[in-house]
Amino acid sequence: MMSQTITIERFLTKSEAWVPVDPDGQYKQITARLWGKGLTLRGEVPGAAIAAPRQFCAKAGQFLISRIDARHGAFGIVPAELDGALVSNDFPCFDIDASTVLPHYFEWYSRTPQFVDLCRRASEGSTNRVRMKEEKFLKMAVPLPSLEEQLRIVQRLDMVAALVAERRRAIEAAERETQALLLKAFQRAADGAPLRPMSEVAPLVRRQVAIEANREYTEIGVRSFYNGIFHRRTMSGSEFSWQDLFKIREGDLVFSNLMAWEKAIAVAAPHDDGTVGNHRMLTCEVNPDLATPSFLMAYFRTFEGFSSVVGHSPGTIARNKTLSSKKLPTIQVPVPSLVTQRWFDHIEAKTREARAIRANTAQDIDALIPAMLHELFNAKAAAA
């Protein structure tokens, strides 16, 4: 069925529902997530914390858009739980004429690259002051099929979205089960094992690099929450002249001394071998006669192991809560036999394979809805 092309002002009307702010009242506030991910609760604040004497009152079912980040997909339909929330003039709200466009259909359409591009074209200003111009936005034209066709599209997308959500829940449940299994295996391996200091098991090693001005070096960092090592930048030695660099080797246990309290701990992988870290990266070389890197990493992922890191990171303010290079070697770690550690490592490797499979599945799932949006809405645009 052919689509018609109509301007947005045909079905969106700006709401002028201003309300006075009561200093003694309590108000919900909305934030618009980027790239079509919709609206969510920013928080609840007392009226006294809102600088403006009046604000817009958002209503469930309205289309809300961020003037500043519309070009980055910051908009969405106001959900029921955010009905009555207050927003500033930077977040205009629009009533949707349901006799022309189904609100849920428009919600799906607004998640397409075509609509985000439309918002970009309706935005003007300098680099730091780009704003969506409402007049220009409302004059933009979009393809619109009949209400019957809109309903068919909505039903199809909703059905797939429900299946995607179910699959994501299954993946999350499988991940929780895997974590529980791995923790149980570690506890079995560590039960009754003697404790030895890190200075014996994985001593701190500083392999200082003699920096050559014309040679390139890849510097690493460690992500928080056990999310591994990343390569920050590759630069010539002349650009590193102001700091010391230390070589990283595969199998090193690497702690970011500034962020170890936030679980910035990782094992160097094969592709990290030969990279460098600054003085903030504490590298511990695991003694192969006593331990394996994977087993030690597993210990520091436990509550007890992580608590020992926090306990050896003095300071009360986050930026000053630094893991001491003098205290790290004194941390006691369980050291069962190498046979037992390798048994655990085998289980850990199997769980890593399972996670990789789930990660690939999750990527495929995440790509499904965008692919359907492209198929459905590109076809409608071509038919308009």
C-alpha positions as a Markdown table, in Angstrom:
| # | Residue | x | y | z |
|---|---|---|---|---|
| 1 | Met | 0.0 | 0.0 | 0.0 |
| 2 | Met | 1.4 | 3.4 | -1.0 |
| 3 | Ser | 2.4 | 5.9 | 1.8 |
| 4 | Gln | 1.6 | 9.5 | 1.7 |
| 5 | Thr | 4.2 | 12.2 | 2.7 |
| 6 | Ile | 3.1 | 14.7 | 5.2 |
| 7 | Thr | 4.8 | 17.4 | 7.3 |
| 8 | Ile | 5.3 | 16.7 | 11.0 |
| 9 | Glu | 3.1 | 19.7 | 12.0 |
| 10 | Arg | 0.1 | 17.7 | 10.6 |
| 11 | Phe | 0.2 | 15.3 | 13.6 |
| 12 | Leu | 2.4 | 17.0 | 16.3 |
| 13 | Thr | 1.2 | 20.0 | 18.2 |
| 14 | Lys | 3.4 | 21.7 | 20.8 |
| 15 | Ser | 2.0 | 21.5 | 24.3 |
| 16 | Glu | 2.0 | 24.8 | 26.3 |
| 17 | Ala | 1.2 | 23.1 | 29.6 |
| 18 | Trp | 3.2 | 25.4 | 31.8 |
| 19 | Val | 2.9 | 24.9 | 35.6 |
| 20 | Pro | 4.2 | 27.0 | 38.5 |
| 21 | Val | 6.9 | 25.3 | 40.6 |
| 22 | Asp | 5.9 | 25.0 | 44.3 |
| 23 | Pro | 9.1 | 25.2 | 46.4 |
| 24 | Asp | 7.6 | 22.8 | 48.9 |
| 25 | Gly | 6.5 | 20.3 | 46.2 |
| 26 | Gln | 8.3 | 17.1 | 45.0 |
| 27 | Tyr | 8.8 | 16.7 | 41.2 |
| 28 | Lys | 9.9 | 14.0 | 38.8 |
| 29 | Gln | 12.4 | 15.1 | 36.2 |
| 30 | Ile | 13.1 | 13.4 | 32.8 |
| 31 | Thr | 16.2 | 12.7 | 30.9 |
| 32 | Ala | 16.3 | 11.7 | 27.2 |
| 33 | Arg | 18.7 | 9.0 | 26.3 |
| 34 | Leu | 20.7 | 9.2 | 23.1 |
| 35 | Trp | 20.1 | 7.3 | 19.8 |
| 36 | Gly | 16.4 | 6.5 | 20.2 |
| 37 | Lys | 16.7 | 4.8 | 23.6 |
| 38 | Gly | 13.8 | 6.7 | 25.0 |
| 39 | Leu | 13.0 | 8.6 | 28.1 |
| 40 | Thr | 13.8 | 7.7 | 31.7 |
| 41 | Leu | 13.5 | 9.1 | 35.2 |
| 42 | Arg | 16.4 | 11.5 | 35.9 |
| 43 | Gly | 15.4 | 11.8 | 39.6 |
| 44 | Glu | 13.0 | 13.4 | 42.0 |
| 45 | Val | 13.8 | 16.8 | 43.4 |
| 46 | Pro | 12.1 | 19.4 | 45.7 |
| 47 | Gly | 10.6 | 22.4 | 44.0 |
| 48 | Ala | 13.2 | 24.6 | 45.8 |
| 49 | Ala | 16.0 | 22.9 | 43.8 |
| 50 | Ile | 14.4 | 24.0 | 40.5 |
| 51 | Ala | 15.7 | 27.4 | 39.5 |
| 52 | Ala | 12.8 | 28.3 | 37.1 |
| 53 | Pro | 9.5 | 29.6 | 38.6 |
| 54 | Arg | 7.6 | 27.5 | 36.0 |
| 55 | Gln | 8.2 | 24.5 | 33.8 |
| 56 | Phe | 6.5 | 22.3 | 31.2 |
| 57 | Cys | 4.4 | 19.5 | 32.6 |
| 58 | Ala | 4.9 | 16.3 | 30.5 |
| 59 | Lys | 1.9 | 14.0 | 29.9 |
| 60 | Ala | 2.0 | 10.3 | 29.2 |
| 61 | Gly | 1.8 | 9.7 | 25.5 |
| 62 | Gln | 3.3 | 13.0 | 24.4 |
| 63 | Phe | 6.5 | 13.1 | 22.2 |
| 64 | Leu | 9.3 | 14.8 | 24.1 |
| 65 | Ile | 12.5 | 15.9 | 22.4 |
| 66 | Ser | 15.7 | 17.5 | 23.5 |
| 67 | Arg | 16.6 | 20.7 | 21.6 |
| 68 | Ile | 20.3 | 20.2 | 22.3 |
| 69 | Asp | 20.6 | 16.5 | 21.6 |
| 70 | Ala | 17.8 | 15.9 | 19.1 |
| 71 | Arg | 20.5 | 15.4 | 16.4 |
| 72 | His | 21.8 | 12.6 | 18.6 |
| 73 | Gly | 18.5 | 10.8 | 18.9 |
| 74 | Ala | 17.5 | 12.2 | 22.3 |
| 75 | Phe | 13.7 | 11.9 | 22.3 |
| 76 | Gly | 10.8 | 9.6 | 23.0 |
| 77 | Ile | 7.2 | 9.0 | 24.0 |
| 78 | Val | 6.5 | 9.9 | 27.6 |
| 79 | Pro | 5.7 | 6.6 | 29.5 |
| 80 | Ala | 2.9 | 6.4 | 32.1 |
| 81 | Glu | 5.4 | 6.4 | 35.0 |
| 82 | Leu | 6.7 | 9.8 | 33.9 |
| 83 | Asp | 3.3 | 11.4 | 33.6 |
| 84 | Gly | 3.4 | 14.8 | 35.3 |
| 85 | Ala | 7.1 | 15.1 | 35.3 |
| 86 | Leu | 8.6 | 18.6 | 34.8 |
| 87 | Val | 10.9 | 19.6 | 32.0 |
| 88 | Ser | 12.5 | 22.9 | 31.0 |
| 89 | Asn | 12.0 | 24.8 | 27.8 |
| 90 | Asp | 14.9 | 22.8 | 26.3 |
| 91 | Phe | 12.6 | 19.8 | 26.2 |
| 92 | Pro | 9.4 | 20.7 | 24.2 |
| 93 | Cys | 6.5 | 18.3 | 24.5 |
| 94 | Phe | 4.2 | 17.6 | 21.6 |
| 95 | Asp | 0.7 | 16.1 | 21.6 |
| 96 | Ile | 0.2 | 13.4 | 18.9 |
| 97 | Asp | -2.9 | 13.4 | 16.7 |
| 98 | Ala | -3.8 | 9.7 | 17.0 |
| 99 | Ser | -6.3 | 10.0 | 14.1 |
| 100 | Thr | -3.4 | 10.6 | 11.8 |
| 101 | Val | -0.5 | 8.6 | 13.3 |
| 102 | Leu | -0.5 | 5.9 | 15.9 |
| 103 | Pro | 1.7 | 7.1 | 18.8 |
| 104 | His | 3.4 | 3.7 | 19.1 |
| 105 | Tyr | 4.0 | 3.7 | 15.3 |
| 106 | Phe | 5.7 | 7.1 | 15.6 |
| 107 | Glu | 7.7 | 5.9 | 18.5 |
| 108 | Trp | 9.1 | 3.1 | 16.4 |
| 109 | Tyr | 9.7 | 5.4 | 13.4 |
| 110 | Ser | 11.5 | 7.9 | 15.6 |
| 111 | Arg | 14.2 | 5.2 | 16.2 |
| 112 | Thr | 15.2 | 5.1 | 12.6 |
| 113 | Pro | 18.3 | 6.7 | 11.2 |
| 114 | Gln | 16.1 | 8.7 | 8.8 |
| 115 | Phe | 14.3 | 10.4 | 11.7 |
| 116 | Val | 17.6 | 11.1 | 13.5 |
| 117 | Asp | 18.9 | 12.6 | 10.3 |
| 118 | Leu | 15.8 | 14.7 | 10.0 |
| 119 | Cys | 16.4 | 16.1 | 13.5 |
| 120 | Arg | 20.0 | 16.8 | 12.6 |
| 121 | Arg | 18.9 | 18.8 | 9.6 |
| 122 | Ala | 16.5 | 20.7 | 11.7 |
| 123 | Ser | 19.3 | 21.7 | 14.1 |
| 124 | Glu | 21.3 | 24.9 | 13.7 |
| 125 | Gly | 24.0 | 26.8 | 15.5 |
| 126 | Ser | 27.7 | 26.9 | 16.3 |
| 127 | Thr | 29.6 | 23.9 | 17.6 |
| 128 | Asn | 28.7 | 24.5 | 21.2 |
| 129 | Arg | 25.3 | 26.0 | 20.7 |
| 130 | Val | 23.5 | 23.7 | 18.3 |
| 131 | Arg | 19.8 | 23.6 | 18.9 |
| 132 | Met | 16.9 | 22.0 | 17.1 |
| 133 | Lys | 14.7 | 24.7 | 15.6 |
| 134 | Glu | 11.0 | 23.8 | 16.2 |
| 135 | Glu | 9.7 | 25.6 | 13.2 |
| 136 | Lys | 12.1 | 23.8 | 10.9 |
| 137 | Phe | 11.5 | 20.5 | 12.6 |
| 138 | Leu | 7.7 | 20.8 | 12.2 |
| 139 | Lys | 8.0 | 21.6 | 8.5 |
| 140 | Met | 10.0 | 18.4 | 7.8 |
| 141 | Ala | 8.2 | 15.8 | 5.7 |
| 142 | Val | 7.9 | 12.1 | 6.6 |
| 143 | Pro | 6.3 | 9.1 | 4.9 |
| 144 | Leu | 3.1 | 7.9 | 6.5 |
| 145 | Pro | 1.2 | 4.8 | 5.6 |
| 146 | Ser | -2.5 | 4.3 | 6.4 |
| 147 | Leu | -3.6 | 3.6 | 10.0 |
| 148 | Glu | -4.2 | 0.0 | 9.1 |
| 149 | Glu | -0.7 | -0.4 | 7.8 |
| 150 | Gln | 0.8 | 1.4 | 10.8 |
| 151 | Leu | -1.0 | -1.1 | 13.0 |
| 152 | Arg | 0.4 | -4.0 | 11.1 |
| 153 | Ile | 3.9 | -2.6 | 11.4 |
| 154 | Val | 3.6 | -2.0 | 15.1 |
| 155 | Gln | 2.3 | -5.5 | 15.7 |
| 156 | Arg | 5.1 | -7.0 | 13.8 |
| 157 | Leu | 7.8 | -4.9 | 15.6 |
| 158 | Asp | 6.2 | -5.5 | 19.0 |
| 159 | Met | 6.2 | -9.2 | 18.5 |
| 160 | Val | 9.9 | -9.3 | 17.6 |
| 161 | Ala | 10.8 | -6.9 | 20.4 |
| 162 | Ala | 9.0 | -9.2 | 22.9 |
| 163 | Leu | 11.1 | -12.2 | 21.6 |
| 164 | Val | 14.3 | -10.2 | 21.8 |
| 165 | Ala | 13.5 | -9.2 | 25.4 |
| 166 | Glu | 12.8 | -12.8 | 26.3 |
| 167 | Arg | 16.1 | -13.9 | 24.7 |
| 168 | Arg | 18.0 | -11.2 | 26.6 |
| 169 | Arg | 16.5 | -12.3 | 29.9 |
| 170 | Ala | 17.6 | -15.8 | 29.1 |
| 171 | Ile | 21.2 | -14.7 | 28.4 |
| 172 | Glu | 21.3 | -12.7 | 31.6 |
| 173 | Ala | 20.0 | -15.7 | 33.6 |
| 174 | Ala | 22.6 | -17.9 | 32.0 |
| 175 | Glu | 25.3 | -15.4 | 32.9 |
| 176 | Arg | 24.2 | -15.4 | 36.5 |
| 177 | Glu | 24.3 | -19.2 | 36.6 |
| 178 | Thr | 27.8 | -19.1 | 35.1 |
| 179 | Gln | 29.0 | -16.7 | 37.7 |
| 180 | Ala | 27.6 | -18.8 | 40.5 |
| 181 | Leu | 29.2 | -21.9 | 39.1 |
| 182 | Leu | 32.6 | -20.3 | 38.7 |
| 183 | Leu | 32.4 | -18.9 | 42.3 |
| 184 | Lys | 31.5 | -22.3 | 43.6 |
| 185 | Ala | 34.5 | -23.9 | 41.7 |
| 186 | Phe | 36.8 | -21.3 | 43.0 |
| 187 | Gln | 35.7 | -21.8 | 46.6 |
| 188 | Arg | 36.2 | -25.5 | 46.2 |
| 189 | Ala | 39.7 | -24.9 | 44.8 |
| 190 | Ala | 40.7 | -22.4 | 47.5 |
| 191 | Asp | 39.2 | -24.2 | 50.5 |
| 192 | Gly | 41.9 | -25.0 | 53.0 |
| 193 | Ala | 44.7 | -23.6 | 50.8 |
| 194 | Pro | 47.6 | -21.9 | 52.5 |
| 195 | Leu | 47.9 | -18.1 | 52.2 |
| 196 | Arg | 51.0 | -16.5 | 50.9 |
| 197 | Pro | 51.9 | -12.9 | 50.2 |
| 198 | Met | 51.8 | -11.4 | 46.7 |
| 199 | Ser | 55.5 | -10.6 | 47.1 |
| 200 | Glu | 56.1 | -14.4 | 46.8 |
| 201 | Val | 53.3 | -15.4 | 44.5 |
| 202 | Ala | 53.2 | -12.5 | 42.0 |
| 203 | Pro | 55.8 | -9.9 | 42.9 |
| 204 | Leu | 55.5 | -6.3 | 41.7 |
| 205 | Val | 57.8 | -5.9 | 38.7 |
| 206 | Arg | 58.9 | -2.7 | 37.0 |
| 207 | Arg | 60.4 | -3.2 | 33.6 |
| 208 | Gln | 61.4 | 0.3 | 32.8 |
| 209 | Val | 61.6 | 1.2 | 29.1 |
| 210 | Ala | 64.5 | 3.2 | 27.7 |
| 211 | Ile | 62.4 | 5.4 | 25.5 |
| 212 | Glu | 63.6 | 6.0 | 22.0 |
| 213 | Ala | 62.3 | 9.2 | 20.4 |
| 214 | Asn | 61.6 | 7.8 | 17.0 |
| 215 | Arg | 60.0 | 4.5 | 18.1 |
| 216 | Glu | 56.3 | 4.0 | 18.6 |
| 217 | Tyr | 54.8 | 2.8 | 21.9 |
| 218 | Thr | 51.3 | 1.5 | 22.7 |
| 219 | Glu | 50.1 | 2.6 | 26.1 |
| 220 | Ile | 47.5 | 0.6 | 28.0 |
| 221 | Gly | 44.9 | 1.4 | 30.6 |
| 222 | Val | 42.7 | -0.9 | 32.8 |
| 223 | Arg | 38.9 | -0.6 | 32.6 |
| 224 | Ser | 36.9 | -0.5 | 35.9 |
| 225 | Phe | 34.6 | -3.4 | 37.0 |
| 226 | Tyr | 37.0 | -6.1 | 35.7 |
| 227 | Asn | 36.4 | -5.1 | 32.1 |
| 228 | Gly | 40.0 | -5.7 | 31.0 |
| 229 | Ile | 42.9 | -3.9 | 29.5 |
| 230 | Phe | 42.5 | -1.5 | 26.6 |
| 231 | His | 45.0 | 0.2 | 24.4 |
| 232 | Arg | 44.8 | 3.9 | 25.1 |
| 233 | Arg | 47.0 | 5.3 | 22.4 |
| 234 | Thr | 50.1 | 4.6 | 20.2 |
| 235 | Met | 52.6 | 7.5 | 20.0 |
| 236 | Ser | 56.2 | 8.1 | 19.2 |
| 237 | Gly | 58.7 | 8.1 | 22.1 |
| 238 | Ser | 59.2 | 11.8 | 21.8 |
| 239 | Glu | 55.7 | 12.4 | 23.0 |
| 240 | Phe | 56.3 | 10.3 | 26.1 |
| 241 | Ser | 59.4 | 12.2 | 27.1 |
| 242 | Trp | 57.7 | 13.6 | 30.2 |
| 243 | Gln | 56.9 | 10.3 | 31.9 |
| 244 | Asp | 58.4 | 6.9 | 32.7 |
| 245 | Leu | 57.1 | 3.8 | 30.9 |
| 246 | Phe | 57.1 | 0.2 | 32.0 |
| 247 | Lys | 56.7 | -2.9 | 29.8 |
| 248 | Ile | 53.7 | -5.2 | 30.0 |
| 249 | Arg | 54.1 | -8.9 | 29.5 |
| 250 | Glu | 51.4 | -11.5 | 28.7 |
| 251 | Gly | 50.1 | -13.0 | 32.0 |
| 252 | Asp | 50.9 | -10.0 | 34.1 |
| 253 | Leu | 48.3 | -9.2 | 36.7 |
| 254 | Val | 47.8 | -5.4 | 36.2 |
| 255 | Phe | 46.3 | -3.1 | 38.8 |
| 256 | Ser | 45.5 | 0.6 | 38.1 |
| 257 | Asn | 46.6 | 2.1 | 41.4 |
| 258 | Leu | 44.1 | 5.0 | 41.0 |
| 259 | Met | 41.1 | 2.9 | 40.2 |
| 260 | Ala | 41.8 | -0.5 | 41.7 |
| 261 | Trp | 39.2 | 0.4 | 44.3 |
| 262 | Glu | 36.7 | 0.4 | 41.4 |
| 263 | Lys | 37.8 | -3.1 | 40.2 |
| 264 | Ala | 40.3 | -1.9 | 37.6 |
| 265 | Ile | 42.3 | -5.2 | 37.7 |
| 266 | Ala | 43.1 | -7.4 | 34.7 |
| 267 | Val | 45.4 | -10.1 | 33.3 |
| 268 | Ala | 47.5 | -9.1 | 30.3 |
| 269 | Ala | 46.4 | -11.0 | 27.2 |
| 270 | Pro | 48.7 | -12.2 | 24.3 |
| 271 | His | 47.9 | -9.0 | 22.3 |
| 272 | Asp | 49.0 | -6.9 | 25.3 |
| 273 | Asp | 52.5 | -8.3 | 25.3 |
| 274 | Gly | 55.1 | -5.6 | 24.6 |
| 275 | Thr | 52.8 | -2.7 | 25.3 |
| 276 | Val | 53.6 | -0.2 | 28.0 |
| 277 | Gly | 52.0 | 1.3 | 31.1 |
| 278 | Asn | 52.8 | 4.5 | 33.0 |
| 279 | His | 53.7 | 4.5 | 36.7 |
| 280 | Arg | 50.0 | 4.2 | 37.7 |
| 281 | Met | 49.9 | 0.6 | 36.2 |
| 282 | Leu | 51.2 | -1.8 | 38.8 |
| 283 | Thr | 52.3 | -5.0 | 37.1 |
| 284 | Cys | 52.7 | -8.2 | 39.1 |
| 285 | Glu | 54.6 | -11.1 | 37.4 |
| 286 | Val | 53.1 | -14.4 | 38.5 |
| 287 | Asn | 55.5 | -17.0 | 39.7 |
| 288 | Pro | 54.7 | -20.0 | 37.5 |
| 289 | Asp | 55.9 | -22.4 | 40.2 |
| 290 | Leu | 53.3 | -21.2 | 42.6 |
| 291 | Ala | 50.2 | -19.8 | 40.8 |
| 292 | Thr | 48.4 | -19.2 | 37.5 |
| 293 | Pro | 47.3 | -15.7 | 36.4 |
| 294 | Ser | 43.7 | -16.8 | 35.9 |
| 295 | Phe | 43.4 | -18.2 | 39.4 |
| 296 | Leu | 44.8 | -15.1 | 41.1 |
| 297 | Met | 42.5 | -12.9 | 39.0 |
| 298 | Ala | 39.6 | -15.1 | 40.1 |
| 299 | Tyr | 40.6 | -14.4 | 43.7 |
| 300 | Phe | 40.6 | -10.7 | 43.2 |
| 301 | Arg | 37.1 | -11.0 | 41.7 |
| 302 | Thr | 35.7 | -12.5 | 45.0 |
| 303 | Phe | 34.4 | -10.4 | 47.8 |
| 304 | Glu | 37.3 | -11.3 | 50.0 |
| 305 | Gly | 39.9 | -10.6 | 47.3 |
| 306 | Phe | 38.5 | -7.3 | 46.3 |
| 307 | Ser | 38.1 | -6.3 | 49.9 |
| 308 | Ser | 41.8 | -6.9 | 50.4 |
| 309 | Val | 42.6 | -4.5 | 47.5 |
| 310 | Val | 40.2 | -1.8 | 48.9 |
| 311 | Gly | 41.8 | -2.3 | 52.4 |
| 312 | His | 45.2 | -1.6 | 51.0 |
| 313 | Ser | 44.1 | 1.5 | 49.1 |
| 314 | Pro | 44.2 | 4.3 | 51.8 |
| 315 | Gly | 42.2 | 7.5 | 51.3 |
| 316 | Thr | 38.6 | 8.6 | 51.7 |
| 317 | Ile | 38.1 | 10.6 | 48.5 |
| 318 | Ala | 37.9 | 8.5 | 45.3 |
| 319 | Arg | 40.7 | 10.2 | 43.5 |
| 320 | Asn | 43.0 | 9.8 | 46.5 |
| 321 | Lys | 42.0 | 6.2 | 47.2 |
| 322 | Thr | 45.2 | 4.8 | 45.7 |
| 323 | Leu | 46.4 | 1.2 | 45.9 |
| 324 | Ser | 49.8 | 1.4 | 47.5 |
| 325 | Ser | 52.7 | -0.2 | 45.7 |
| 326 | Lys | 54.2 | -0.9 | 49.1 |
| 327 | Lys | 51.0 | -2.6 | 50.4 |
| 328 | Leu | 50.1 | -4.5 | 47.3 |
| 329 | Pro | 52.9 | -7.1 | 47.9 |
| 330 | Thr | 51.7 | -7.8 | 51.4 |
| 331 | Ile | 48.2 | -8.9 | 50.3 |
| 332 | Gln | 47.7 | -12.6 | 51.2 |
| 333 | Val | 46.3 | -14.8 | 48.5 |
| 334 | Pro | 45.2 | -18.5 | 48.6 |
| 335 | Val | 47.7 | -20.8 | 46.9 |
| 336 | Pro | 46.4 | -24.4 | 46.4 |
| 337 | Ser | 48.4 | -26.9 | 44.4 |
| 338 | Leu | 49.1 | -26.0 | 40.7 |
| 339 | Val | 47.0 | -29.1 | 39.8 |
| 340 | Thr | 44.0 | -27.7 | 41.6 |
| 341 | Gln | 44.6 | -24.2 | 40.1 |
| 342 | Arg | 44.8 | -25.7 | 36.6 |
| 343 | Trp | 41.6 | -27.6 | 37.2 |
| 344 | Phe | 39.9 | -24.3 | 38.0 |
| 345 | Asp | 41.5 | -22.6 | 35.0 |
| 346 | His | 40.0 | -25.3 | 32.8 |
| 347 | Ile | 36.5 | -24.6 | 34.1 |
| 348 | Glu | 37.1 | -20.8 | 33.8 |
| 349 | Ala | 38.2 | -21.3 | 30.2 |
| 350 | Lys | 35.0 | -23.2 | 29.4 |
| 351 | Thr | 32.9 | -20.4 | 31.0 |
| 352 | Arg | 34.8 | -17.9 | 28.9 |
| 353 | Glu | 33.9 | -19.8 | 25.8 |
| 354 | Ala | 30.3 | -19.8 | 26.8 |
| 355 | Arg | 30.4 | -16.1 | 27.5 |
| 356 | Ala | 31.9 | -15.5 | 24.0 |
| 357 | Ile | 29.0 | -17.5 | 22.4 |
| 358 | Arg | 26.5 | -15.5 | 24.4 |
| 359 | Ala | 28.2 | -12.2 | 23.5 |
| 360 | Asn | 27.9 | -13.1 | 19.8 |
| 361 | Thr | 24.3 | -14.0 | 20.3 |
| 362 | Ala | 23.6 | -10.8 | 22.1 |
| 363 | Gln | 25.2 | -8.8 | 19.2 |
| 364 | Asp | 23.0 | -10.7 | 16.7 |
| 365 | Ile | 19.9 | -9.9 | 18.9 |
| 366 | Asp | 20.9 | -6.2 | 19.2 |
| 367 | Ala | 21.2 | -6.0 | 15.4 |
| 368 | Leu | 17.7 | -7.5 | 14.8 |
| 369 | Ile | 15.5 | -4.6 | 15.6 |
| 370 | Pro | 17.6 | -2.0 | 13.6 |
| 371 | Ala | 17.6 | -4.4 | 10.6 |
| 372 | Met | 13.8 | -4.7 | 10.8 |
| 373 | Leu | 13.4 | -0.9 | 11.2 |
| 374 | His | 15.6 | -0.5 | 8.0 |
| 375 | Glu | 13.5 | -3.1 | 6.1 |
| 376 | Leu | 10.1 | -1.7 | 7.1 |
| 377 | Phe | 10.6 | 2.0 | 7.1 |
| 378 | Asn | 13.0 | 2.2 | 4.1 |
| 379 | Ala | 10.4 | 0.3 | 2.1 |
| 380 | Lys | 7.7 | 2.8 | 3.2 |
| 381 | Ala | 9.9 | 5.7 | 2.3 |
| 382 | Ala | 10.6 | 4.2 | -1.2 |
| 383 | Ala | 6.8 | 3.7 | -1.8 |
| 384 | Ala | 5.9 | 7.3 | -0.7 |
